Amino acid sequence: MASLAGLAVLAYVAQMVIGLDMAGWLFWTITITGAVATLLTVTLANQRVVTAHQAAEAATRNQRKAFEDVLVPLALNLVQIASTTSSAERRALKQQTKLAIVALTANLIGPSDARACFLEETPDSTPGAREVRCLNNLWSGRGVAPVTTFRESDQRGTELLKLLDDGSSRFVPDVTHLPPALQPDSDHYRTYITCAVKVGNRSFGLLSVDCPRPGDLKQEDVTMVEVFARMLGVALA
């Protein structure tokens, strides 16, 4: 970097003074000013590179710490779920796992005002009257509660149940581009990702994350939501 700075100084000075007929004091004023300005520019650029690198390293550390804070106890929960012989304890551990993965999804996907929820199908529902609901306040993120019930009798509920049955995912970059019947009832979110929580032929629900602005979620976020959904499916299976 120092050698590049020196070459930049020489180039600047040469362009400014070659072929010019000027007084000595003006010659040296231009030369010194140009040299100082060029060196200062190079130094500041180098500082910006270092600062950006440090910021990237800090973000990586923070993200790794967030993963560790949730994934370590989550892994312990999975071990306990698999090993316990008590059905009551297993139910409690599964509920803890649901809460942990919903919180993980809200905190690590999208901006700070992202919101995640887990929708479960109402048990023993009859054909044509199925519904998925956010039970036991299984949502996390910004302080506006999500819609908690979707029924097969409306088109949004039908679409969600189809995702659940197919074991698939859906990413909507901007809800305003959806048909009117599929658009949300409020303007609290403009983009969302929904992934089925399914293991083999067993369906457990839908993991969803939404954000208030188009562009808050991206296609690459879908893979991470799918990973969390599969982890949740393993815990519940």
C-alpha positions in Angstrom: 0.0 0.0 0.0 2.9 2.4 0.8 4.4 1.8 -2.7 1.1 2.4 -4.4 0.7 5.6 -2.4 4.1 6.8 -3.5 3.3 6.1 -7.2 0.0 7.9 -6.8 1.8 11.0 -5.4 4.3 11.0 -8.3 1.6 10.6 -10.9 -0.4 13.5 -9.4 2.6 15.8 -9.2 3.7 15.0 -12.7 0.3 15.7 -14.2 0.1 19.0 -12.3 3.4 20.5 -13.0 4.9 19.1 -16.2 4.9 21.7 -18.9 3.7 24.5 -16.7 5.5 27.8 -16.4 4.9 29.1 -12.9 6.6 30.9 -10.0 8.6 28.8 -7.6 6.3 29.3 -4.6 3.3 28.3 -6.7 5.1 25.2 -8.0 5.9 24.0 -4.4 2.4 24.9 -3.1 0.8 22.7 -5.7 3.3 19.9 -5.3 3.0 19.7 -1.5 -0.8 20.1 -1.5 -1.2 17.4 -4.1 1.1 15.0 -2.3 -0.7 15.5 1.1 -4.1 15.1 -0.5 -3.2 11.9 -2.3 -1.6 10.3 0.7 -4.5 11.3 2.8 -7.0 9.7 0.3 -5.0 6.5 0.2 -4.7 6.3 4.0 -8.4 6.9 4.5 -9.3 4.3 1.9 -7.0 1.8 3.7 -8.7 2.6 7.0 -12.1 2.1 5.5 -11.1 -1.4 4.2 -9.8 -2.3 7.7 -13.0 -1.0 9.3 -15.2 -2.9 6.9 -13.2 -6.1 7.5 -13.5 -5.6 11.3 -17.2 -5.1 11.0 -17.6 -8.2 8.9 -15.6 -10.2 11.5 -17.8 -8.8 14.3 -21.0 -9.7 12.4 -19.7 -13.2 11.9 -18.9 -13.6 15.6 -22.3 -12.2 16.6 -24.1 -14.6 14.3 -22.0 -17.6 15.5 -22.8 -16.6 19.1 -26.5 -16.4 18.3 -26.4 -19.8 16.7 -24.5 -21.3 19.7 -26.9 -19.7 22.2 -29.9 -21.5 20.6 -28.4 -24.6 18.9 -26.6 -26.0 21.9 -29.7 -26.2 24.1 -31.7 -27.3 21.1 -29.3 -30.2 20.5 -29.6 -31.2 24.1 -33.4 -31.0 23.8 -33.3 -33.4 20.8 -31.2 -35.9 22.8 -33.6 -35.7 25.7 -36.7 -36.1 23.5 -35.2 -39.2 22.0 -34.1 -40.7 25.3 -36.9 -39.9 27.8 -39.5 -42.5 28.7 -41.9 -39.9 30.1 -44.6 -38.7 27.7 -45.2 -35.6 29.8 -41.5 -34.7 29.7 -41.4 -35.4 26.0 -44.3 -33.0 25.4 -42.6 -30.3 27.5 -39.4 -30.7 25.6 -41.1 -30.6 22.2 -42.8 -27.3 23.3 -39.5 -25.9 24.3 -38.1 -26.9 20.9 -40.9 -25.2 19.0 -40.3 -22.0 21.0 -36.6 -22.1 20.4 -36.8 -22.6 16.7 -39.4 -19.9 16.2 -37.2 -17.5 18.1 -34.2 -18.6 16.1 -36.0 -18.0 12.9 -37.2 -14.5 13.9 -33.7 -13.5 15.2 -31.5 -14.9 12.5 -33.5 -14.4 9.3 -34.2 -11.0 7.9 -33.8 -7.6 9.7 -34.4 -7.0 13.4 -38.2 -6.5 12.9 -38.7 -9.9 11.3 -41.5 -12.1 12.8 -41.8 -15.9 12.9 -44.6 -18.2 13.9 -45.4 -21.9 13.9 -48.8 -22.9 12.5 -50.2 -26.4 13.5 -53.1 -28.2 12.0 -56.1 -28.5 14.3 -56.3 -32.2 15.3 -59.3 -34.3 14.3 -60.6 -31.8 11.8 -63.0 -33.0 9.1 -62.4 -32.9 5.4 -63.4 -29.5 4.0 -63.1 -27.9 7.5 -59.4 -28.2 8.1 -57.5 -25.3 9.7 -54.0 -24.4 10.8 -53.5 -22.2 13.9 -50.7 -20.5 15.8 -51.3 -22.3 19.1 -49.9 -21.3 22.5 -48.5 -18.0 21.3 -45.9 -19.8 19.2 -44.6 -16.6 17.5 -41.7 -14.3 18.0 -40.4 -11.0 16.7 -41.8 -7.5 16.3 -44.6 -6.7 18.7 -47.6 -7.1 16.4 -49.2 -10.6 16.7 -49.7 -12.5 13.5 -53.0 -13.9 12.1 -53.4 -17.0 14.2 -56.0 -19.1 12.2 -56.2 -20.1 8.5 -59.2 -22.2 7.4 -59.6 -24.5 4.4 -62.8 -22.6 3.6 -60.8 -19.5 2.5 -58.2 -19.4 -0.3 -55.3 -18.4 1.9 -56.0 -21.4 4.2 -56.3 -23.7 1.2 -52.9 -22.6 -0.1 -51.3 -23.1 3.3 -52.8 -26.6 3.7 -51.6 -27.5 0.2 -48.0 -26.5 1.2 -48.4 -28.6 4.3 -49.7 -31.7 2.4 -47.0 -31.3 -0.3 -44.2 -30.7 2.2 -43.1 -27.7 0.2 -42.0 -24.1 0.7 -43.1 -20.7 -0.6 -41.3 -17.4 -0.8 -43.3 -14.3 -1.7 -41.1 -11.3 -2.3 -44.0 -8.8 -2.3 -47.5 -9.6 -1.2 -49.0 -6.8 -3.4 -48.2 -9.0 -6.4 -50.4 -11.8 -5.1 -54.0 -12.2 -6.3 -56.4 -10.2 -4.0 -57.8 -13.3 -2.4 -54.2 -14.3 -1.2 -53.1 -10.9 0.1 -52.9 -10.4 3.9 -55.7 -8.8 5.8 -53.4 -6.1 7.1 -50.3 -4.1 6.0 -48.2 -5.4 8.8 -46.0 -7.4 6.4 -45.1 -7.3 2.8 -42.9 -10.3 2.3 -42.8 -13.8 3.8 -41.4 -17.4 3.6 -43.5 -20.4 4.7 -42.1 -23.9 4.9 -43.8 -27.2 5.7 -42.6 -29.0 8.8 -42.9 -32.6 7.6 -41.0 -35.8 8.2 -41.8 -38.7 5.8 -45.6 -38.9 5.6 -46.1 -37.1 8.9 -47.1 -33.4 8.8 -46.6 -31.2 11.9 -47.3 -27.7 10.7 -45.8 -24.7 8.9 -42.9 -22.5 9.9 -43.3 -19.0 8.6 -41.3 -15.7 8.8 -42.5 -12.4 7.5 -41.1 -8.8 7.3 -42.6 -5.4 6.8 -40.8 -4.4 3.6 -40.2 -6.0 0.2 -36.5 -6.9 0.0 -36.2 -7.7 3.7 -36.2 -11.4 2.8 -34.3 -13.0 -0.1 -34.3 -16.3 -2.0 -31.3 -17.5 -0.1 -33.2 -17.1 3.2 -35.5 -19.9 2.1 -32.8 -22.6 2.6 -32.3 -21.5 6.2 -36.0 -21.5 7.0 -36.2 -25.0 5.5 -33.2 -26.1 7.7 -35.0 -24.9 10.8 -38.3 -26.5 9.7 -36.5 -29.9 9.2 -34.9 -29.6 12.7 -38.3 -28.9 14.1 -39.7 -31.9 12.3 -37.0 -34.2 13.7 -37.8 -33.0 17.2 -41.6 -33.6 16.7 -41.4 -36.9 14.8 
